[in-house]
Amino acid sequence: MSDEYNLMDSSMPKQPEPYWRDSANVERYPALENDLEVDVAIIGGGISGITTAYRLALEGVKVALLEADVLLNGTTGHTTAKVTAQHGAIYHELITHFGEEKAQHYYDAQTEALTFIEQLVQEENIDCDFSKEDAYLYTTTNRGQSKLQDEYAAYQKLGIRGELLDSVPLNNVPVKSALVMRNQAQFHPLKYLAHLVKKFVEHGGQIFEHTVATDIKDGDKPIVLTQNGPKIKAGSVVVASHFPFYDGGGLYFSRMYVERSYVLAAKVPERECPDGMYLSIDSPSRSLRYTMRDGQKLAIIGGEEHKTGQGINTSYHYEALEQYGMELFSDVSIEYRWSAQDTVTLDKVPYIGRISRMHHNIFVATGYRKWGMTNGTMAGLLLTDLILKRNNRYESLYRPSRFIADPSVKKFLSHNTDVAKQLLKGKFDQNERHPEDVGKDEAAIVSVNGKRAGAYRTTEGELHVVDTTCTHMGCEVHWNEGDRSWDCPCHGSRFAPCGDVLEGPAKKPLRKV
């Protein structure tokens, strides 16, 4: 990836901001200032952490929820918010690698999570734009057509209600085949989770924002250490921080990789925006759904995934989605743009459960592969049962210590070979530019005393110069033009222009030069 870019020439918003965060009110909470002892400490204020906290609080458990930034500002706040068991063309693959029983469990778990959300919305009258929708996979290629036929055969084996179609209600898309899964759903994730947060607090739950957990001291009652000093002692700890901030001997950095994908929210002609949720299985991927705003449909257009820190100028991904929108609709007015970061496991099934065989009261939830609304909800249901020592039929499916030889061996080798390549890449760059050469709202790899550094000058003229060596495992970060961040191509850590950590697994900021 090139490390020097010009401003993108586009009519879309200059700064990324998800529609969900701009259209919901989420309460703010103080930082942790004193040592605390609770039954369960949960690290991470996304759908996994909040659902787990909510469920435990209802059972009378004393829970503290810690968030490094503010609630719902991570992947949950940047999702497309499809609530569905149709996670791409996954079921043929699951049958191949896990067998029919485990594939059936995966489908049942997603359906159970969808049902949990739907029933909670109805019972508590949550105003979160929840609607039942059909979900469509589609392809424009012969190869994709064969893939959908295999997936349909998997649906039939598992008793999934689906139909093969030769068209979908999308304008100007030359669809060759489509596979529909009926009665799925979509919602406004932050409005839904803001309700769970409120109920959690009403049941005695405690929330601490701007509280960075840095380590866990294991024991009969683990102790969570925080960046500013206060500690939390707990009977159990849940690591729901997207990429686990604490590894616990599980070697998660070697068993997952991180992808970014992109989303636009656009005003389009009402009559041209169809009901339903759509996902292309071709490459590059394309996703479409709608959400209601002020009684009118707002199109949510997504896709363009790639490994974090690798690939072309990230601004081009937004432009590619804008072009896709222009092909679908006669008029497109982009009102929001944002990107999301997702972790992918070796076998594509999340890791939810005890963080490793060595730890009986430290749990993890990660690796949702872009399908966090149902998997994150299921994490809350499963972890609640495990913490309260109840049986759960999905425990073995999601068990983090599992190792499925096919495809895990191949994926493990390819992922870690790529990490080794990225670790060396950029170490010996020769850079002629100097920090003073960098213009306003521009970033570049520069030379400072003969060493590689990253420079960014704000629109106000303030210059930030940082060491480009990632503080996680030493890879060289690259500039992300679309989101104005330094991204690590090895394990997906992201840093602000000033070097502060935006997303882990890195815990320490980039060193200022």
C-alpha positions as CSV (number, residue, x, y, z in Angstrom):
1,M,0.0,0.0,0.0
2,S,1.3,3.4,-0.8
3,D,2.0,5.6,2.2
4,E,1.3,9.0,0.6
5,Y,-2.0,10.2,-0.6
6,N,-3.9,13.2,-1.8
7,L,-7.2,14.3,-0.5
8,M,-10.0,12.3,-2.1
9,D,-12.0,14.2,-4.6
10,S,-15.5,13.2,-3.7
11,S,-18.8,14.8,-2.6
12,M,-19.2,12.4,0.3
13,P,-18.5,13.6,3.9
14,K,-14.9,14.3,4.6
15,Q,-14.9,12.7,8.1
16,P,-16.3,9.2,8.8
17,E,-19.3,9.0,11.1
18,P,-21.7,6.1,11.4
19,Y,-25.4,6.9,11.0
20,W,-26.2,4.8,14.0
21,R,-24.1,7.0,16.4
22,D,-25.5,10.2,14.9
23,S,-29.1,9.2,15.4
24,A,-29.2,7.7,18.9
25,N,-28.7,8.9,22.4
26,V,-26.4,6.8,24.6
27,E,-25.8,7.8,28.2
28,R,-22.2,8.7,29.2
29,Y,-20.5,7.2,32.3
30,P,-17.5,8.1,34.4
31,A,-14.1,6.5,34.5
32,L,-13.2,4.0,37.2
33,E,-11.4,5.9,40.0
34,N,-11.3,3.4,42.9
35,D,-10.6,-0.3,43.3
36,L,-13.7,-2.4,43.1
37,E,-14.8,-6.0,43.8
38,V,-17.7,-7.6,41.8
39,D,-19.0,-11.0,40.8
40,V,-18.2,-10.4,37.1
41,A,-16.1,-7.9,35.3
42,I,-16.8,-7.4,31.6
43,I,-14.3,-5.6,29.4
44,G,-15.8,-4.2,26.2
45,G,-18.9,-2.0,25.7
46,G,-20.3,-3.5,22.5
47,I,-23.1,-5.9,21.8
48,S,-21.3,-8.9,23.4
49,G,-20.4,-7.1,26.6
50,I,-23.7,-5.3,27.0
51,T,-25.8,-8.4,26.3
52,T,-23.8,-10.4,28.8
53,A,-24.0,-7.7,31.4
54,Y,-27.7,-7.3,30.9
55,R,-28.4,-11.0,31.2
56,L,-26.3,-11.5,34.3
57,A,-27.7,-8.4,36.0
58,L,-31.2,-9.8,35.5
59,E,-30.1,-12.9,37.4
60,G,-28.9,-10.8,40.4
61,V,-25.2,-11.0,39.6
62,K,-23.1,-8.0,40.6
63,V,-21.5,-6.8,37.4
64,A,-19.1,-4.0,36.3
65,L,-18.7,-3.2,32.6
66,L,-15.5,-1.4,31.5
67,E,-15.0,0.4,28.2
68,A,-11.7,1.9,27.0
69,D,-13.5,4.6,25.0
70,V,-17.3,5.2,25.2
71,L,-20.0,2.6,24.8
72,L,-20.9,1.4,21.3
73,N,-18.2,3.3,19.5
74,G,-16.4,0.1,18.3
75,T,-17.5,-2.5,15.8
76,T,-21.1,-2.5,17.1
77,G,-21.5,1.2,16.4
78,H,-20.1,0.7,12.8
79,T,-22.1,-2.4,11.7
80,T,-24.7,-2.7,9.0
81,A,-26.9,-4.2,11.7
82,K,-28.4,-7.2,9.8
83,V,-30.0,-9.7,12.3
84,T,-29.8,-12.9,10.3
85,A,-28.6,-16.5,10.2
86,Q,-27.6,-16.0,6.6
87,H,-23.9,-15.2,7.1
88,G,-22.8,-15.4,3.5
89,A,-22.5,-18.8,1.8
90,I,-21.4,-20.5,5.1
91,Y,-23.5,-23.6,5.6
92,H,-22.0,-25.8,2.8
93,E,-18.6,-24.9,4.2
94,L,-19.6,-25.7,7.8
95,I,-21.0,-29.1,6.8
96,T,-17.7,-29.8,5.0
97,H,-15.5,-28.9,7.9
98,F,-17.6,-29.5,11.0
99,G,-20.3,-32.0,9.9
100,E,-24.0,-31.6,9.7
101,E,-24.6,-31.6,13.5
102,K,-22.3,-28.7,14.2
103,A,-23.6,-26.8,11.1
104,Q,-27.1,-27.3,12.4
105,H,-26.0,-26.0,15.8
106,Y,-24.6,-22.9,14.2
107,Y,-27.9,-22.2,12.4
108,D,-29.9,-22.8,15.5
109,A,-27.7,-20.5,17.5
110,Q,-28.2,-17.6,15.1
111,T,-31.9,-18.2,14.9
112,E,-32.1,-18.4,18.7
113,A,-30.3,-15.0,18.9
114,L,-32.6,-13.5,16.4
115,T,-35.6,-14.8,18.4
116,F,-34.2,-13.4,21.6
117,I,-33.8,-9.9,20.0
118,E,-37.3,-10.0,18.5
119,Q,-39.0,-11.1,21.7
120,L,-37.2,-8.5,23.8
121,V,-38.1,-5.8,21.4
122,Q,-41.7,-6.8,21.5
123,E,-42.0,-7.5,25.2
124,E,-40.2,-4.2,26.3
125,N,-41.5,-2.1,23.4
126,I,-38.1,-1.0,22.3
127,D,-38.2,1.7,19.7
128,C,-35.3,0.5,17.5
129,D,-36.7,0.4,13.9
130,F,-36.9,-3.5,14.1
131,S,-38.4,-5.0,11.0
132,K,-38.6,-8.6,9.6
133,E,-37.0,-8.8,6.2
134,D,-36.0,-11.5,3.8
135,A,-32.2,-11.9,3.3
136,Y,-30.8,-12.6,-0.1
137,L,-27.4,-13.9,-1.4
138,Y,-26.9,-13.3,-5.1
139,T,-24.2,-13.7,-7.7
140,T,-23.5,-12.3,-11.2
141,T,-21.1,-15.1,-12.2
142,N,-21.2,-18.7,-13.3
143,R,-18.8,-19.7,-10.5
144,G,-21.1,-18.0,-7.9
145,Q,-24.1,-19.8,-9.4
146,S,-22.5,-23.1,-8.6
147,K,-21.6,-21.9,-5.1
148,L,-25.2,-20.9,-4.4
149,Q,-26.4,-24.3,-5.6
150,D,-24.1,-26.0,-3.1
151,E,-25.4,-23.6,-0.4
152,Y,-29.0,-24.4,-1.3
153,A,-28.2,-28.1,-1.0
154,A,-26.8,-27.4,2.5
155,Y,-30.0,-25.5,3.4
156,Q,-32.0,-28.6,2.4
157,K,-29.9,-30.9,4.6
158,L,-30.3,-28.6,7.6
159,G,-33.9,-27.9,7.1
160,I,-33.4,-24.2,6.5
161,R,-36.2,-22.5,4.8
162,G,-34.7,-21.1,1.6
163,E,-35.4,-20.8,-2.1
164,L,-33.2,-20.6,-5.2
165,L,-34.2,-17.7,-7.4
166,D,-33.1,-16.3,-10.8
167,S,-33.6,-12.6,-9.9
168,V,-33.8,-10.2,-7.0
169,P,-35.5,-6.8,-6.8
170,L,-32.3,-4.8,-7.4
171,N,-32.2,-2.4,-10.4
172,N,-29.4,-2.8,-13.0
173,V,-27.8,-5.9,-11.4
174,P,-27.3,-8.8,-13.8
175,V,-28.1,-11.5,-11.3
176,K,-27.6,-15.1,-12.4
177,S,-28.8,-16.7,-9.3
178,A,-30.0,-15.8,-5.7
179,L,-30.7,-17.7,-2.5
180,V,-33.2,-16.3,-0.1
181,M,-33.6,-17.0,3.6
182,R,-37.1,-15.8,4.8
183,N,-38.1,-14.0,8.0
184,Q,-34.8,-12.5,9.0
185,A,-34.5,-9.0,10.5
186,Q,-32.8,-5.6,10.8
187,F,-32.8,-2.9,13.4
188,H,-31.1,0.2,14.8
189,P,-28.3,-1.4,16.9
190,L,-27.6,1.6,19.2
191,K,-31.3,2.3,20.0
192,Y,-31.7,-1.4,20.9
193,L,-28.5,-1.6,23.0
194,A,-29.2,1.7,24.7
195,H,-32.3,0.1,26.2
196,L,-30.3,-2.9,27.5
197,V,-27.8,-0.5,29.0
198,K,-30.6,1.4,30.8
199,K,-32.0,-1.9,32.2
200,F,-28.6,-3.1,33.2
201,V,-28.0,0.0,35.3
202,E,-31.5,-0.2,36.8
203,H,-30.7,-3.7,38.0
204,G,-27.5,-2.5,39.8
205,G,-25.0,-2.8,37.1
206,Q,-22.0,-0.4,37.0
207,I,-20.4,1.1,33.9
208,F,-17.1,2.8,33.6
209,E,-16.0,4.5,30.3
210,H,-12.6,5.8,29.4
211,T,-11.2,2.9,31.5
212,V,-8.5,1.0,29.7
213,A,-7.9,-2.6,30.9
214,T,-4.3,-3.5,30.4
215,D,-3.9,-7.0,32.0
216,I,-5.4,-9.7,34.1
217,K,-3.8,-11.3,37.1
218,D,-5.2,-14.8,37.2
219,G,-6.3,-16.5,40.4
220,D,-9.4,-17.8,42.2
221,K,-10.6,-14.2,41.8
222,P,-8.9,-12.6,38.8
223,I,-7.8,-9.0,39.1
224,V,-8.2,-6.7,36.1
225,L,-5.5,-4.0,35.9
226,T,-6.3,-0.6,34.3
227,Q,-4.1,2.0,32.7
228,N,-4.9,4.6,35.3
229,G,-4.3,2.4,38.3
230,P,-7.6,1.2,39.9
231,K,-8.1,-2.5,39.9
232,I,-11.2,-4.7,39.8
233,K,-11.3,-8.1,41.6
234,A,-14.0,-10.4,40.2
235,G,-15.2,-14.0,40.4
236,S,-15.2,-14.1,36.6
237,V,-13.9,-11.9,33.9
238,V,-15.2,-11.6,30.3
239,V,-12.9,-10.3,27.6
240,A,-15.3,-8.8,25.0
241,S,-12.9,-6.1,23.7
242,H,-13.2,-7.1,20.0
243,F,-9.6,-8.3,19.6
244,P,-8.8,-9.8,23.1
245,F,-6.6,-7.3,25.1
246,Y,-5.6,-10.3,27.2
247,D,-4.4,-13.4,25.4
248,G,-4.4,-15.9,28.4
249,G,-2.2,-18.3,26.5
250,G,-4.8,-18.7,23.7
251,L,-2.4,-17.3,21.0
252,Y,-5.3,-15.3,19.5
253,F,-3.0,-13.1,17.5
254,S,-1.9,-16.2,15.6
255,R,-5.4,-17.7,15.2
256,M,-7.3,-14.6,13.8
257,Y,-6.8,-12.0,11.2
258,V,-8.5,-8.6,11.0
259,E,-10.5,-7.1,8.1
260,R,-11.9,-3.7,7.3
261,S,-15.0,-3.1,5.3
262,Y,-16.8,0.1,4.3
263,V,-20.4,1.5,4.5
264,L,-22.3,4.4,3.1
265,A,-25.7,5.7,4.2
266,A,-27.4,7.5,1.2
267,K,-30.6,9.2,0.5
268,V,-32.0,7.6,-2.7
269,P,-35.4,7.7,-4.5
270,E,-37.9,6.0,-2.2
271,R,-39.5,3.9,-5.0
272,E,-36.1,2.5,-6.0
273,C,-35.0,1.3,-2.6
274,P,-36.3,-2.3,-2.1
275,D,-37.3,-4.1,1.1
276,G,-35.1,-6.9,2.1
277,M,-31.3,-7.3,2.8
278,Y,-28.9,-8.2,0.0
279,L,-25.3,-9.6,-0.1
280,S,-23.3,-10.4,-3.2
281,I,-21.1,-13.5,-2.8
282,D,-18.8,-12.2,-5.6
283,S,-15.6,-10.3,-5.1
284,P,-15.5,-7.5,-4.2
285,S,-18.6,-7.9,-2.0
286,R,-21.6,-5.7,-2.0
287,S,-24.2,-5.3,0.7
288,L,-27.5,-3.4,0.7
289,R,-30.3,-2.8,3.3
290,Y,-32.3,0.2,4.3
291,T,-33.2,1.9,7.5
292,M,-36.1,4.3,8.2
293,R,-35.3,7.9,9.0
294,D,-38.1,10.5,9.4
295,G,-40.5,8.1,7.6
296,Q,-38.2,7.7,4.6
297,K,-35.8,5.0,3.6
298,L,-32.1,5.5,3.9
299,A,-30.0,3.1,1.9
300,I,-27.1,1.3,3.7
301,I,-24.6,0.3,1.1
302,G,-21.6,-1.8,2.2
303,G,-18.7,-4.0,1.1
304,E,-15.1,-3.7,-0.1
305,E,-13.4,-5.8,2.6
306,H,-9.6,-6.2,2.9
307,K,-7.1,-7.0,5.6
308,T,-6.5,-4.1,7.8
309,G,-3.4,-2.1,6.9
310,Q,-3.1,-3.8,3.5
311,G,-4.4,-2.8,0.1
312,I,-5.1,0.3,-1.9
313,N,-5.8,3.9,-0.8
314,T,-8.8,3.2,1.5
315,S,-10.6,6.3,0.1
316,Y,-11.1,4.3,-3.1
317,H,-13.2,1.7,-1.3
318,Y,-15.7,4.5,-0.4
319,E,-15.7,5.7,-4.0
320,A,-16.3,2.1,-5.3
321,L,-19.4,1.9,-3.1
322,E,-20.6,5.3,-4.3
323,Q,-20.3,4.0,-7.8
324,Y,-22.3,0.9,-6.9
325,G,-25.0,3.1,-5.4
326,M,-25.1,5.1,-8.6
327,E,-25.6,1.9,-10.6
328,L,-28.5,0.9,-8.4
329,F,-30.3,4.2,-8.0
330,S,-31.0,7.2,-10.3
331,D,-30.0,9.6,-7.6
332,V,-27.6,9.1,-4.7
333,S,-26.9,11.6,-2.0
334,I,-24.3,10.3,0.5
335,E,-25.0,11.5,4.0
336,Y,-22.7,9.3,6.1
337,R,-19.7,7.1,5.5
338,W,-17.8,4.8,7.9
339,S,-15.8,1.7,8.1
340,A,-15.9,-1.4,10.4
341,Q,-13.2,-3.7,11.7
342,D,-13.9,-7.4,12.1
343,T,-11.9,-10.4,13.4
344,V,-12.0,-13.7,11.5
345,T,-11.1,-17.0,13.0
346,L,-9.3,-19.9,11.3
347,D,-12.5,-21.8,10.7
348,K,-14.9,-18.8,10.5
349,V,-16.8,-19.8,13.7
350,P,-16.4,-17.3,16.6
351,Y,-14.4,-18.0,19.7
352,I,-16.8,-17.8,22.7
353,G,-16.1,-19.4,26.0
354,R,-13.2,-20.0,28.4
355,I,-10.2,-18.0,27.0
356,S,-8.0,-21.1,27.3
357,R,-7.8,-24.5,29.0
358,M,-5.7,-23.0,31.8
359,H,-8.3,-20.5,32.8
360,H,-11.7,-21.5,34.3
361,N,-13.1,-18.1,35.2
362,I,-11.7,-15.9,32.3
363,F,-13.9,-15.9,29.2
364,V,-13.6,-14.4,25.7
365,A,-15.9,-13.5,22.9
366,T,-14.4,-12.6,19.5
367,G,-14.1,-13.5,15.8
368,Y,-17.6,-12.7,14.5
369,R,-16.6,-12.3,10.8
370,K,-18.9,-9.3,10.3
371,W,-21.9,-11.1,11.8
372,G,-21.9,-9.6,15.3
373,M,-25.5,-8.9,15.8
374,T,-26.5,-12.5,16.2
375,N,-23.1,-13.9,17.3
376,G,-22.7,-11.1,19.8
377,T,-26.2,-11.8,21.2
378,M,-25.4,-15.5,21.4
379,A,-22.2,-14.7,23.2
380,G,-24.3,-13.0,25.9
381,L,-26.6,-16.0,26.2
382,L,-23.8,-18.6,26.2
383,L,-21.4,-16.7,28.5
384,T,-24.2,-16.1,31.0
385,D,-24.8,-19.9,31.2
386,L,-21.1,-20.7,31.5
387,I,-20.5,-18.2,34.3
388,L,-23.5,-19.5,36.2
389,K,-22.4,-23.0,35.6
390,R,-25.3,-24.1,33.4
391,N,-25.2,-26.4,30.4
392,N,-25.5,-24.8,27.0
393,R,-25.8,-26.9,23.8
394,Y,-23.5,-24.5,21.9
395,E,-20.5,-24.6,24.2
396,S,-18.5,-27.1,22.2
397,L,-19.3,-25.4,18.8
398,Y,-17.9,-22.0,20.0
399,R,-15.2,-23.4,22.4
400,P,-12.1,-21.2,21.8
401,S,-9.6,-24.1,22.4
402,R,-11.0,-26.2,19.5
403,F,-8.8,-27.0,16.5
404,I,-10.4,-28.2,13.3
405,A,-7.5,-29.5,11.2
406,D,-9.3,-28.6,7.9
407,P,-9.3,-25.7,7.3
408,S,-7.3,-24.5,10.4
409,V,-3.9,-25.8,9.5
410,K,-3.9,-24.2,6.0
411,K,-5.3,-20.9,7.4
412,F,-2.9,-20.9,10.3
413,L,0.1,-21.2,7.9
414,S,-1.1,-18.7,5.4
415,H,-2.1,-16.1,8.0
416,N,1.2,-16.3,9.9
417,T,3.3,-16.4,6.7
418,D,1.6,-13.2,5.8
419,V,2.3,-11.7,9.2
420,A,6.0,-12.6,8.8
421,K,6.0,-10.9,5.4
422,Q,4.3,-7.8,6.7
423,L,6.7,-7.7,9.7
424,L,9.7,-7.3,7.3
425,K,7.9,-5.1,4.8
426,G,8.7,-1.4,5.2
427,K,11.6,-1.9,7.7
428,F,14.1,-0.9,5.0
429,D,12.1,1.8,3.2
430,Q,14.2,4.8,2.0
431,N,12.2,7.9,2.5
432,E,13.3,11.3,1.1
433,R,10.5,13.4,2.6
434,H,10.8,15.3,5.8
435,P,8.1,16.3,8.3
436,E,8.2,19.9,7.2
437,D,7.2,18.9,3.7
438,V,3.8,17.5,4.7
439,G,0.9,19.8,3.9
440,K,-2.4,20.3,5.7
441,D,-4.6,17.2,6.1
442,E,-1.9,15.2,4.5
443,A,0.1,12.2,5.8
444,A,3.3,10.7,4.6
445,I,6.1,8.3,5.6
446,V,9.1,10.6,6.4
447,S,12.7,10.4,7.5
448,V,13.7,11.7,10.9
449,N,17.4,11.4,11.7
450,G,17.6,8.7,9.1
451,K,14.7,6.6,10.7
452,R,11.2,5.8,9.4
453,A,8.4,7.9,10.9
454,G,4.9,8.8,10.1
455,A,3.8,12.5,9.8
456,Y,0.3,14.0,9.6
457,R,-0.6,17.7,9.6
458,T,-4.1,18.6,10.7
459,T,-6.3,21.0,8.8
460,E,-5.4,23.6,11.4
461,G,-1.7,23.1,10.7
462,E,-0.7,21.0,13.8
463,L,2.0,18.5,12.9
464,H,2.0,15.0,14.5
465,V,5.1,12.8,14.0
466,V,5.1,9.2,15.3
467,D,7.3,6.2,15.2
468,T,5.6,3.8,12.7
469,T,6.6,0.7,14.6
470,C,3.4,-1.0,16.0
471,T,3.6,-1.4,19.7
472,H,2.0,-4.8,19.6
473,M,4.6,-6.9,17.7
474,G,6.7,-4.5,15.8
475,C,5.2,-4.4,12.3
476,E,5.3,-1.1,10.4
477,V,2.0,0.7,10.3
478,H,0.5,2.4,7.1
479,W,-1.6,5.4,6.7
480,N,-5.4,4.9,6.2
481,E,-6.5,7.9,4.1
482,G,-10.2,7.1,4.3
483,D,-10.4,7.1,8.1
484,R,-7.3,9.2,9.0
485,S,-5.5,6.5,11.1
486,W,-2.3,4.5,11.2
487,D,-3.1,0.8,10.6
488,C,-1.0,-2.2,11.3
489,P,-1.1,-4.9,8.5
490,C,-0.1,-7.7,10.9
491,H,-2.8,-7.9,13.5
492,G,-5.0,-5.0,12.8
493,S,-4.1,-2.5,15.5
494,R,-5.1,1.1,14.7
495,F,-3.8,4.4,15.9
496,A,-4.9,8.0,15.8
497,P,-2.7,10.5,13.9
498,C,-1.2,11.5,17.3
499,G,-0.4,7.8,18.0
500,D,-3.2,7.0,20.5
501,V,-4.6,3.5,20.3
502,L,-7.9,3.3,18.4
503,E,-8.2,-0.5,18.2
504,G,-6.2,-3.3,19.7
505,P,-4.5,-5.7,20.1
506,A,-1.9,-3.0,20.8
507,K,-2.1,-1.5,24.3
508,K,0.4,1.2,24.1
509,P,0.3,4.3,21.7
510,L,2.8,4.9,18.9
511,R,5.9,6.7,20.2
512,K,5.9,10.4,19.5
513,V,8.9,11.6,17.6
